[in-house]
Amino acid sequence: MGSDSKHDTVLIVAPTAKDAVLAREVLSRFEISSESFPTLVELVERLKRPAGALLLAEEALKSDEVGLLKETLAHQEAWSDIPVLVMVSGRDRGPSGLNVLELFENTGNITLIERPFHTATLVSSIRSLIRSRQRQYEVQRLVTELEVSLRQRDEFVSMASHELKTPLTTLKLTSQMALRSLSQSPDQQIPTDKLKRNIINNDRQLGRLSRLIDNLLDVTQMRTGKMTIQKSQTDLAALSARVVDQFTSAATSSGCSLEFSSFEEAHGNWDSDRIEQVVINLVSNAIKYGAGKPIRVNVTSSGESAVLLVEDEGMGIAPENQEKIFERFERVASEQSISGLGLGLFIVRQIVEMHSGKISLQSVLGKGSLFRVELPRVSGSPRLSLAPDMGQNNPKANSPSFKHSR
Ligand code: ADP
């Protein structure tokens, strides 16, 4: 009958106390929970809370009180149509069931059961009504879920539009300024250094736009299970060095130094584009949330796995948010002034897990964050459980064979 007694409780109104007691006894023998009420007025009050079905004796249907019940049944929410079982007397013993039907005038989900009835008839009717009521509650749950996700989607669309508009506005401004400079200069030329600055700025905005669009596409693919990975021999160290190179000017503009260190190679069988996305997301976050302090990217490799560390000394993440930020759309409320969609780390974790890898985070609020990605070098190799010291006790991690600072 379901585990939530509130949702499957039968509410009984039978003015002859003996009837109510008998009905409750029978139902309880079949593990059906019930409550009884002296009049329809009390029943209507109780209907403000979840219930499985109503069991009414026709004697309880006094016309003024039925009006109240009819009103309640008529104004249920769209998903709700609580079943009502009315016990009527046989034709030779009083008013017929037709009178009861007339009384309700097509309002409500009414079924009649003629007295005297067998216990089995009552129990099977009640069970079937409760079952249909459970379906209604299931529909209610789905409707609520749908409403929440529609609201989230609306919020997301407005956030995404804002995010996409910001780099576009900057691009538009830069090109307008370039045009104005051209028209104002007597020789119709822009000085090379100014032109270079414009191009670098535009390039950064275009990079931001394309990352945003990629993230949006990826999340859709992940949701529909359509994301695939194409593995090939990839060097995590070389790949990370390239990403660090690519972000050097963005880091400089944010006042961060960006340092990369690695062993010479960290080869594995991975999807290089996807792994590049992981590094890009972690490095760009370190710049965004790094408060202008130094950022270190380190790659190490052992026999079975390669490890990427991205460390900043920025705002850090409070313990209660450290798991949450890997969820879709999750952002830390206090960082709303820094633009973002809350998708990057969700995508990062999905990609890492698609490679049978692991991502973890060590962070102290106000002191900085250390993201650690561990990737098995051969697909299907067992996951290593590394000590949570993020490699700081690993002598190799602190003694890279080559190191360059940017
Ligand atoms: P976005 O940066 O677009 O908001 P992410 O999924 O990349 O989305 O990150 C989720 C949240 O995690 C961010 O909004 C931020 O609050 C927090 N976060 C991520 N990286 C860092 C970091 N290096 N330092 C501090 N907070 C971070």
Boltz pocket constraint, residues with backbone or C-beta under 6 A from the ligand:
constraints:
  - pocket:
      binder: B
      contacts: [[A, 281], [A, 282], [A, 285], [A, 286], [A, 289], [A, 290], [A, 312], [A, 314], [A, 315], [A, 316], [A, 317], [A, 325], [A, 327], [A, 330], [A, 331], [A, 332], [A, 333], [A, 335], [A, 338], [A, 339], [A, 340], [A, 341], [A, 342], [A, 343], [A, 344], [A, 345], [A, 346], [A, 369]]
      max_distance: 6.0
